[in-house]
Amino acid sequence: LVIKLFYHSHPEHDAYFSEEDIRRALFFDEPAYPDARYLVISVYNKSIKEQALFEWNHASKTFEQVPVETT
């Protein structure tokens, strides 16, 4: 099976890919799951405020925000 998405929340904080998120996603400075995306959900007062989606950019060697596709 291929892992396509990881998700987690930031309670009482905005939806961004934090330094801690980056550390946990990398293994020897490369992503442990290079094709997976990371969804971060911002939760304030038990309600979703926003969400942000990130993926590894192979050229820049960083995680970059990409549009969240909804259907």
Order of alpha helices (4+ residues) and beta strands (2+ residues): beta-alpha-beta-beta-beta-beta-beta
